[in-house]
C-alpha cells in the first residue's frame, strides 16, 4: 500500500504598490561594443515625444552606426548611437 502526500504552496504577490511606468530612461553600463547604446535607442524610440524629423535623423544615424559595427568600428558605432540618442532623448 502506498501513501500519496500532496503539498500545496501559496504565494501572494502584491501588485498594488510600486511603479509600472515605462519611462524609457535606462541605466546601462558602457560595454564598449555599442550594444548598450543600441538597447537604449530601442527603448527610447518607443517612448520619445521627439519630432518626426528628429526621429528620422536618429534612424539614419542608427543605420550608419550599425554599418560601422558590422565592419568592426565599435567606437564609431558608439559615437553615432550617442548622437542618435541625443536627438530623441
Phi and psi restraints in degrees (range 20) as a CNS / XPLOR table:
assign (resid 1 and name C) (resid 2 and name N)
       (resid 2 and name CA) (resid 2 and name C) 1.0 -113.5 20.0 2
assign (resid 2 and name N) (resid 2 and name CA)
       (resid 2 and name C) (resid 3 and name N) 1.0 146.8 20.0 2
assign (resid 2 and name C) (resid 3 and name N)
       (resid 3 and name CA) (resid 3 and name C) 1.0 -114.9 20.0 2
assign (resid 3 and name N) (resid 3 and name CA)
       (resid 3 and name C) (resid 4 and name N) 1.0 131.8 20.0 2
assign (resid 3 and name C) (resid 4 and name N)
       (resid 4 and name CA) (resid 4 and name C) 1.0 -103.3 20.0 2
assign (resid 4 and name N) (resid 4 and name CA)
       (resid 4 and name C) (resid 5 and name N) 1.0 127.4 20.0 2
assign (resid 4 and name C) (resid 5 and name N)
       (resid 5 and name CA) (resid 5 and name C) 1.0 -110.6 20.0 2
assign (resid 5 and name N) (resid 5 and name CA)
       (resid 5 and name C) (resid 6 and name N) 1.0 128.5 20.0 2
assign (resid 5 and name C) (resid 6 and name N)
       (resid 6 and name CA) (resid 6 and name C) 1.0 -118.0 20.0 2
assign (resid 6 and name N) (resid 6 and name CA)
       (resid 6 and name C) (resid 7 and name N) 1.0 127.0 20.0 2
assign (resid 6 and name C) (resid 7 and name N)
       (resid 7 and name CA) (resid 7 and name C) 1.0 -107.9 20.0 2
assign (resid 7 and name N) (resid 7 and name CA)
       (resid 7 and name C) (resid 8 and name N) 1.0 135.9 20.0 2
assign (resid 7 and name C) (resid 8 and name N)
       (resid 8 and name CA) (resid 8 and name C) 1.0 -119.3 20.0 2
assign (resid 8 and name N) (resid 8 and name CA)
       (resid 8 and name C) (resid 9 and name N) 1.0 130.5 20.0 2
assign (resid 8 and name C) (resid 9 and name N)
       (resid 9 and name CA) (resid 9 and name C) 1.0 -116.1 20.0 2
assign (resid 9 and name N) (resid 9 and name CA)
       (resid 9 and name C) (resid 10 and name N) 1.0 139.4 20.0 2
assign (resid 9 and name C) (resid 10 and name N)
       (resid 10 and name CA) (resid 10 and name C) 1.0 -117.1 20.0 2
assign (resid 10 and name N) (resid 10 and name CA)
       (resid 10 and name C) (resid 11 and name N) 1.0 136.5 20.0 2
assign (resid 10 and name C) (resid 11 and name N)
       (resid 11 and name CA) (resid 11 and name C) 1.0 -124.7 20.0 2
assign (resid 11 and name N) (resid 11 and name CA)
       (resid 11 and name C) (resid 12 and name N) 1.0 126.4 20.0 2
assign (resid 11 and name C) (resid 12 and name N)
       (resid 12 and name CA) (resid 12 and name C) 1.0 -107.8 20.0 2
assign (resid 12 and name N) (resid 12 and name CA)
       (resid 12 and name C) (resid 13 and name N) 1.0 128.8 20.0 2
assign (resid 12 and name C) (resid 13 and name N)
       (resid 13 and name CA) (resid 13 and name C) 1.0 -119.2 20.0 2
assign (resid 13 and name N) (resid 13 and name CA)
       (resid 13 and name C) (resid 14 and name N) 1.0 127.6 20.0 2
assign (resid 13 and name C) (resid 14 and name N)
       (resid 14 and name CA) (resid 14 and name C) 1.0 -96.4 20.0 2
assign (resid 14 and name N) (resid 14 and name CA)
       (resid 14 and name C) (resid 15 and name N) 1.0 109.3 20.0 2
assign (resid 14 and name C) (resid 15 and name N)
       (resid 15 and name CA) (resid 15 and name C) 1.0 -97.3 20.0 2
assign (resid 15 and name N) (resid 15 and name CA)
       (resid 15 and name C) (resid 16 and name N) 1.0 8.9 20.0 2
assign (resid 15 and name C) (resid 16 and name N)
       (resid 16 and name CA) (resid 16 and name C) 1.0 -87.7 20.0 2
assign (resid 16 and name N) (resid 16 and name CA)
       (resid 16 and name C) (resid 17 and name N) 1.0 -10.4 20.0 2
assign (resid 16 and name C) (resid 17 and name N)
       (resid 17 and name CA) (resid 17 and name C) 1.0 -116.3 20.0 2
assign (resid 17 and name N) (resid 17 and name CA)
       (resid 17 and name C) (resid 18 and name N) 1.0 158.4 20.0 2
assign (resid 17 and name C) (resid 18 and name N)
       (resid 18 and name CA) (resid 18 and name C) 1.0 96.5 20.0 2
assign (resid 18 and name N) (resid 18 and name CA)
       (resid 18 and name C) (resid 19 and name N) 1.0 -172.0 20.0 2
assign (resid 18 and name C) (resid 19 and name N)
       (resid 19 and name CA) (resid 19 and name C) 1.0 -123.6 20.0 2
assign (resid 19 and name N) (resid 19 and name CA)
       (resid 19 and name C) (resid 20 and name N) 1.0 129.6 20.0 2
assign (resid 19 and name C) (resid 20 and name N)
       (resid 20 and name CA) (resid 20 and name C) 1.0 -109.3 20.0 2
assign (resid 20 and name N) (resid 20 and name CA)
       (resid 20 and name C) (resid 21 and name N) 1.0 15.5 20.0 2
assign (resid 20 and name C) (resid 21 and name N)
       (resid 21 and name CA) (resid 21 and name C) 1.0 -74.8 20.0 2
assign (resid 21 and name N) (resid 21 and name CA)
       (resid 21 and name C) (resid 22 and name N) 1.0 137.5 20.0 2
assign (resid 21 and name C) (resid 22 and name N)
       (resid 22 and name CA) (resid 22 and name C) 1.0 -98.1 20.0 2
assign (resid 22 and name N) (resid 22 and name CA)
       (resid 22 and name C) (resid 23 and name N) 1.0 111.5 20.0 2
assign (resid 22 and name C) (resid 23 and name N)
       (resid 23 and name CA) (resid 23 and name C) 1.0 -98.2 20.0 2
assign (resid 23 and name N) (resid 23 and name CA)
       (resid 23 and name C) (resid 24 and name N) 1.0 -18.7 20.0 2
assign (resid 23 and name C) (resid 24 and name N)
       (resid 24 and name CA) (resid 24 and name C) 1.0 84.0 20.0 2
assign (resid 24 and name N) (resid 24 and name CA)
       (resid 24 and name C) (resid 25 and name N) 1.0 -6.7 20.0 2
assign (resid 24 and name C) (resid 25 and name N)
       (resid 25 and name CA) (resid 25 and name C) 1.0 -90.0 20.0 2
assign (resid 25 and name N) (resid 25 and name CA)
       (resid 25 and name C) (resid 26 and name N) 1.0 117.4 20.0 2
assign (resid 25 and name C) (resid 26 and name N)
       (resid 26 and name CA) (resid 26 and name C) 1.0 -115.5 20.0 2
assign (resid 26 and name N) (resid 26 and name CA)
       (resid 26 and name C) (resid 27 and name N) 1.0 145.7 20.0 2
assign (resid 26 and name C) (resid 27 and name N)
       (resid 27 and name CA) (resid 27 and name C) 1.0 -109.6 20.0 2
assign (resid 27 and name N) (resid 27 and name CA)
       (resid 27 and name C) (resid 28 and name N) 1.0 103.0 20.0 2
assign (resid 27 and name C) (resid 28 and name N)
       (resid 28 and name CA) (resid 28 and name C) 1.0 -117.0 20.0 2
assign (resid 28 and name N) (resid 28 and name CA)
       (resid 28 and name C) (resid 29 and name N) 1.0 142.4 20.0 2
assign (resid 28 and name C) (resid 29 and name N)
       (resid 29 and name CA) (resid 29 and name C) 1.0 -80.3 20.0 2
assign (resid 29 and name N) (resid 29 and name CA)
       (resid 29 and name C) (resid 30 and name N) 1.0 137.8 20.0 2
assign (resid 29 and name C) (resid 30 and name N)
       (resid 30 and name CA) (resid 30 and name C) 1.0 -66.0 20.0 2
assign (resid 30 and name N) (resid 30 and name CA)
       (resid 30 and name C) (resid 31 and name N) 1.0 118.2 20.0 2
assign (resid 30 and name C) (resid 31 and name N)
       (resid 31 and name CA) (resid 31 and name C) 1.0 -93.6 20.0 2
assign (resid 31 and name N) (resid 31 and name CA)
       (resid 31 and name C) (resid 32 and name N) 1.0 -7.5 20.0 2
assign (resid 31 and name C) (resid 32 and name N)
       (resid 32 and name CA) (resid 32 and name C) 1.0 75.7 20.0 2
assign (resid 32 and name N) (resid 32 and name CA)
       (resid 32 and name C) (resid 33 and name N) 1.0 0.1 20.0 2
assign (resid 32 and name C) (resid 33 and name N)
       (resid 33 and name CA) (resid 33 and name C) 1.0 -125.3 20.0 2
assign (resid 33 and name N) (resid 33 and name CA)
       (resid 33 and name C) (resid 34 and name N) 1.0 22.0 20.0 2
assign (resid 33 and name C) (resid 34 and name N)
       (resid 34 and name CA) (resid 34 and name C) 1.0 75.0 20.0 2
assign (resid 34 and name N) (resid 34 and name CA)
       (resid 34 and name C) (resid 35 and name N) 1.0 -9.5 20.0 2
assign (resid 34 and name C) (resid 35 and name N)
       (resid 35 and name CA) (resid 35 and name C) 1.0 -66.1 20.0 2
assign (resid 35 and name N) (resid 35 and name CA)
       (resid 35 and name C) (resid 36 and name N) 1.0 -38.5 20.0 2
assign (resid 35 and name C) (resid 36 and name N)
       (resid 36 and name CA) (resid 36 and name C) 1.0 -65.5 20.0 2
assign (resid 36 and name N) (resid 36 and name CA)
       (resid 36 and name C) (resid 37 and name N) 1.0 -37.0 20.0 2
assign (resid 36 and name C) (resid 37 and name N)
       (resid 37 and name CA) (resid 37 and name C) 1.0 -67.6 20.0 2
assign (resid 37 and name N) (resid 37 and name CA)
       (resid 37 and name C) (resid 38 and name N) 1.0 -38.7 20.0 2
assign (resid 37 and name C) (resid 38 and name N)
       (resid 38 and name CA) (resid 38 and name C) 1.0 -63.4 20.0 2
assign (resid 38 and name N) (resid 38 and name CA)
       (resid 38 and name C) (resid 39 and name N) 1.0 -44.0 20.0 2
assign (resid 38 and name C) (resid 39 and name N)
       (resid 39 and name CA) (resid 39 and name C) 1.0 -64.6 20.0 2
assign (resid 39 and name N) (resid 39 and name CA)
       (resid 39 and name C) (resid 40 and name N) 1.0 -41.6 20.0 2
assign (resid 39 and name C) (resid 40 and name N)
       (resid 40 and name CA) (resid 40 and name C) 1.0 -64.5 20.0 2
assign (resid 40 and name N) (resid 40 and name CA)
       (resid 40 and name C) (resid 41 and name N) 1.0 -42.4 20.0 2
assign (resid 40 and name C) (resid 41 and name N)
       (resid 41 and name CA) (resid 41 and name C) 1.0 -59.6 20.0 2
assign (resid 41 and name N) (resid 41 and name CA)
       (resid 41 and name C) (resid 42 and name N) 1.0 -46.3 20.0 2
assign (resid 41 and name C) (resid 42 and name N)
       (resid 42 and name CA) (resid 42 and name C) 1.0 -61.3 20.0 2
assign (resid 42 and name N) (resid 42 and name CA)
       (resid 42 and name C) (resid 43 and name N) 1.0 -36.6 20.0 2
assign (resid 42 and name C) (resid 43 and name N)
       (resid 43 and name CA) (resid 43 and name C) 1.0 -73.0 20.0 2
assign (resid 43 and name N) (resid 43 and name CA)
       (resid 43 and name C) (resid 44 and name N) 1.0 -41.3 20.0 2
assign (resid 43 and name C) (resid 44 and name N)
       (resid 44 and name CA) (resid 44 and name C) 1.0 -68.8 20.0 2
assign (resid 44 and name N) (resid 44 and name CA)
       (resid 44 and name C) (resid 45 and name N) 1.0 -39.0 20.0 2
assign (resid 44 and name C) (resid 45 and name N)
       (resid 45 and name CA) (resid 45 and name C) 1.0 -63.0 20.0 2
assign (resid 45 and name N) (resid 45 and name CA)
       (resid 45 and name C) (resid 46 and name N) 1.0 -25.2 20.0 2
assign (resid 45 and name C) (resid 46 and name N)
       (resid 46 and name CA) (resid 46 and name C) 1.0 -77.9 20.0 2
assign (resid 46 and name N) (resid 46 and name CA)
       (resid 46 and name C) (resid 47 and name N) 1.0 -23.9 20.0 2
assign (resid 46 and name C) (resid 47 and name N)
       (resid 47 and name CA) (resid 47 and name C) 1.0 -119.5 20.0 2
assign (resid 47 and name N) (resid 47 and name CA)
       (resid 47 and name C) (resid 48 and name N) 1.0 -1.6 20.0 2
assign (resid 47 and name C) (resid 48 and name N)
       (resid 48 and name CA) (resid 48 and name C) 1.0 -71.0 20.0 2
assign (resid 48 and name N) (resid 48 and name CA)
       (resid 48 and name C) (resid 49 and name N) 1.0 150.3 20.0 2
assign (resid 48 and name C) (resid 49 and name N)
       (resid 49 and name CA) (resid 49 and name C) 1.0 -109.3 20.0 2
assign (resid 49 and name N) (resid 49 and name CA)
       (resid 49 and name C) (resid 50 and name N) 1.0 19.9 20.0 2
assign (resid 49 and name C) (resid 50 and name N)
       (resid 50 and name CA) (resid 50 and name C) 1.0 -66.3 20.0 2
assign (resid 50 and name N) (resid 50 and name CA)
       (resid 50 and name C) (resid 51 and name N) 1.0 155.8 20.0 2
assign (resid 50 and name C) (resid 51 and name N)
       (resid 51 and name CA) (resid 51 and name C) 1.0 -64.5 20.0 2
assign (resid 51 and name N) (resid 51 and name CA)
       (resid 51 and name C) (resid 52 and name N) 1.0 154.7 20.0 2
assign (resid 51 and name C) (resid 52 and name N)
       (resid 52 and name CA) (resid 52 and name C) 1.0 -60.8 20.0 2
assign (resid 52 and name N) (resid 52 and name CA)
       (resid 52 and name C) (resid 53 and name N) 1.0 -35.5 20.0 2
assign (resid 52 and name C) (resid 53 and name N)
       (resid 53 and name CA) (resid 53 and name C) 1.0 -62.5 20.0 2
assign (resid 53 and name N) (resid 53 and name CA)
       (resid 53 and name C) (resid 54 and name N) 1.0 -40.3 20.0 2
assign (resid 53 and name C) (resid 54 and name N)
       (resid 54 and name CA) (resid 54 and name C) 1.0 -67.6 20.0 2
assign (resid 54 and name N) (resid 54 and name CA)
       (resid 54 and name C) (resid 55 and name N) 1.0 -39.0 20.0 2
assign (resid 54 and name C) (resid 55 and name N)
       (resid 55 and name CA) (resid 55 and name C) 1.0 -62.5 20.0 2
assign (resid 55 and name N) (resid 55 and name CA)
       (resid 55 and name C) (resid 56 and name N) 1.0 -41.4 20.0 2
assign (resid 55 and name C) (resid 56 and name N)
       (resid 56 and name CA) (resid 56 and name C) 1.0 -65.5 20.0 2
assign (resid 56 and name N) (resid 56 and name CA)
       (resid 56 and name C) (resid 57 and name N) 1.0 -42.1 20.0 2
assign (resid 56 and name C) (resid 57 and name N)
       (resid 57 and name CA) (resid 57 and name C) 1.0 -64.4 20.0 2
assign (resid 57 and name N) (resid 57 and name CA)
       (resid 57 and name C) (resid 58 and name N) 1.0 -41.5 20.0 2
assign (resid 57 and name C) (resid 58 and name N)
       (resid 58 and name CA) (resid 58 and name C) 1.0 -63.5 20.0 2
assign (resid 58 and name N) (resid 58 and name CA)
       (resid 58 and name C) (resid 59 and name N) 1.0 -39.8 20.0 2
assign (resid 58 and name C) (resid 59 and name N)
       (resid 59 and name CA) (resid 59 and name C) 1.0 -63.1 20.0 2
assign (resid 59 and name N) (resid 59 and name CA)
       (resid 59 and name C) (resid 60 and name N) 1.0 -42.7 20.0 2
assign (resid 59 and name C) (resid 60 and name N)
       (resid 60 and name CA) (resid 60 and name C) 1.0 -62.6 20.0 2
assign (resid 60 and name N) (resid 60 and name CA)
       (resid 60 and name C) (resid 61 and name N) 1.0 -41.5 20.0 2
assign (resid 60 and name C) (resid 61 and name N)
       (resid 61 and name CA) (resid 61 and name C) 1.0 -65.4 20.0 2
assign (resid 61 and name N) (resid 61 and name CA)
       (resid 61 and name C) (resid 62 and name N) 1.0 -39.6 20.0 2
assign (resid 61 and name C) (resid 62 and name N)
       (resid 62 and name CA) (resid 62 and name C) 1.0 -61.8 20.0 2
assign (resid 62 and name N) (resid 62 and name CA)
       (resid 62 and name C) (resid 63 and name N) 1.0 -44.8 20.0 2
assign (resid 62 and name C) (resid 63 and name N)
       (resid 63 and name CA) (resid 63 and name C) 1.0 -61.5 20.0 2
assign (resid 63 and name N) (resid 63 and name CA)
       (resid 63 and name C) (resid 64 and name N) 1.0 -41.5 20.0 2
assign (resid 63 and name C) (resid 64 and name N)
       (resid 64 and name CA) (resid 64 and name C) 1.0 -64.6 20.0 2
assign (resid 64 and name N) (resid 64 and name CA)
       (resid 64 and name C) (resid 65 and name N) 1.0 -41.3 20.0 2
assign (resid 64 and name C) (resid 65 and name N)
       (resid 65 and name CA) (resid 65 and name C) 1.0 -62.5 20.0 2
assign (resid 65 and name N) (resid 65 and name CA)
       (resid 65 and name C) (resid 66 and name N) 1.0 -42.1 20.0 2
assign (resid 65 and name C) (resid 66 and name N)
       (resid 66 and name CA) (resid 66 and name C) 1.0 -64.0 20.0 2
assign (resid 66 and name N) (resid 66 and name CA)
       (resid 66 and name C) (resid 67 and name N) 1.0 -35.2 20.0 2
assign (resid 66 and name C) (resid 67 and name N)
       (resid 67 and name CA) (resid 67 and name C) 1.0 -62.9 20.0 2
assign (resid 67 and name N) (resid 67 and name CA)
       (resid 67 and name C) (resid 68 and name N) 1.0 -40.6 20.0 2
assign (resid 67 and name C) (resid 68 and name N)
       (resid 68 and name CA) (resid 68 and name C) 1.0 -64.4 20.0 2
assign (resid 68 and name N) (resid 68 and name CA)
       (resid 68 and name C) (resid 69 and name N) 1.0 -40.5 20.0 2
assign (resid 68 and name C) (resid 69 and name N)
       (resid 69 and name CA) (resid 69 and name C) 1.0 -65.3 20.0 2
assign (resid 69 and name N) (resid 69 and name CA)
       (resid 69 and name C) (resid 70 and name N) 1.0 -41.7 20.0 2
assign (resid 69 and name C) (resid 70 and name N)
       (resid 70 and name CA) (resid 70 and name C) 1.0 -61.4 20.0 2
assign (resid 70 and name N) (resid 70 and name CA)
       (resid 70 and name C) (resid 71 and name N) 1.0 -34.5 20.0 2
assign (resid 70 and name C) (resid 71 and name N)
       (resid 71 and name CA) (resid 71 and name C) 1.0 -88.4 20.0 2
assign (resid 71 and name N) (resid 71 and name CA)
       (resid 71 and name C) (resid 72 and name N) 1.0 6.1 20.0 2
assign (resid 71 and name C) (resid 72 and name N)
       (resid 72 and name CA) (resid 72 and name C) 1.0 89.2 20.0 2
assign (resid 72 and name N) (resid 72 and name CA)
       (resid 72 and name C) (resid 73 and name N) 1.0 10.8 20.0 2
assign (resid 72 and name C) (resid 73 and name N)
       (resid 73 and name CA) (resid 73 and name C) 1.0 -98.0 20.0 2
assign (resid 73 and name N) (resid 73 and name CA)
       (resid 73 and name C) (resid 74 and name N) 1.0 73.2 20.0 2
assign (resid 73 and name C) (resid 74 and name N)
       (resid 74 and name CA) (resid 74 and name C) 1.0 -62.8 20.0 2
assign (resid 74 and name N) (resid 74 and name CA)
       (resid 74 and name C) (resid 75 and name N) 1.0 -39.7 20.0 2
assign (resid 74 and name C) (resid 75 and name N)
       (resid 75 and name CA) (resid 75 and name C) 1.0 -64.9 20.0 2
assign (resid 75 and name N) (resid 75 and name CA)
       (resid 75 and name C) (resid 76 and name N) 1.0 -40.6 20.0 2
assign (resid 75 and name C) (resid 76 and name N)
       (resid 76 and name CA) (resid 76 and name C) 1.0 -65.0 20.0 2
assign (resid 76 and name N) (resid 76 and name CA)
       (resid 76 and name C) (resid 77 and name N) 1.0 -38.3 20.0 2
assign (resid 76 and name C) (resid 77 and name N)
       (resid 77 and name CA) (resid 77 and name C) 1.0 -61.1 20.0 2
assign (resid 77 and name N) (resid 77 and name CA)
       (resid 77 and name C) (resid 78 and name N) 1.0 -47.6 20.0 2
assign (resid 77 and name C) (resid 78 and name N)
       (resid 78 and name CA) (resid 78 and name C) 1.0 -60.4 20.0 2
assign (resid 78 and name N) (resid 78 and name CA)
       (resid 78 and name C) (resid 79 and name N) 1.0 -43.0 20.0 2
assign (resid 78 and name C) (resid 79 and name N)
       (resid 79 and name CA) (resid 79 and name C) 1.0 -61.7 20.0 2
assign (resid 79 and name N) (resid 79 and name CA)
       (resid 79 and name C) (resid 80 and name N) 1.0 -46.9 20.0 2
assign (resid 79 and name C) (resid 80 and name N)
       (resid 80 and name CA) (resid 80 and name C) 1.0 -66.0 20.0 2
assign (resid 80 and name N) (resid 80 and name CA)
       (resid 80 and name C) (resid 81 and name N) 1.0 -39.3 20.0 2
assign (resid 80 and name C) (resid 81 and name N)
       (resid 81 and name CA) (resid 81 and name C) 1.0 -67.4 20.0 2
assign (resid 81 and name N) (resid 81 and name CA)
       (resid 81 and name C) (resid 82 and name N) 1.0 -37.1 20.0 2
assign (resid 81 and name C) (resid 82 and name N)
       (resid 82 and name CA) (resid 82 and name C) 1.0 -64.2 20.0 2
assign (resid 82 and name N) (resid 82 and name CA)
       (resid 82 and name C) (resid 83 and name N) 1.0 -37.4 20.0 2
assign (resid 82 and name C) (resid 83 and name N)
       (resid 83 and name CA) (resid 83 and name C) 1.0 -65.7 20.0 2
assign (resid 83 and name N) (resid 83 and name CA)
       (resid 83 and name C) (resid 84 and name N) 1.0 -41.6 20.0 2
assign (resid 83 and name C) (resid 84 and name N)
       (resid 84 and name CA) (resid 84 and name C) 1.0 -62.8 20.0 2
assign (resid 84 and name N) (resid 84 and name CA)
       (resid 84 and name C) (resid 85 and name N) 1.0 -42.5 20.0 2
assign (resid 84 and name C) (resid 85 and name N)
       (resid 85 and name CA) (resid 85 and name C) 1.0 -64.2 20.0 2
assign (resid 85 and name N) (resid 85 and name CA)
       (resid 85 and name C) (resid 86 and name N) 1.0 -40.2 20.0 2
assign (resid 85 and name C) (resid 86 and name N)
       (resid 86 and name CA) (resid 86 and name C) 1.0 -60.3 20.0 2
assign (resid 86 and name N) (resid 86 and name CA)
       (resid 86 and name C) (resid 87 and name N) 1.0 -30.7 20.0 2
assign (resid 86 and name C) (resid 87 and name N)
       (resid 87 and name CA) (resid 87 and name C) 1.0 -72.5 20.0 2
assign (resid 87 and name N) (resid 87 and name CA)
       (resid 87 and name C) (resid 88 and name N) 1.0 -30.1 20.0 2
assign (resid 87 and name C) (resid 88 and name N)
       (resid 88 and name CA) (resid 88 and name C) 1.0 -110.9 20.0 2
assign (resid 88 and name N) (resid 88 and name CA)
       (resid 88 and name C) (resid 89 and name N) 1.0 -5.0 20.0 2
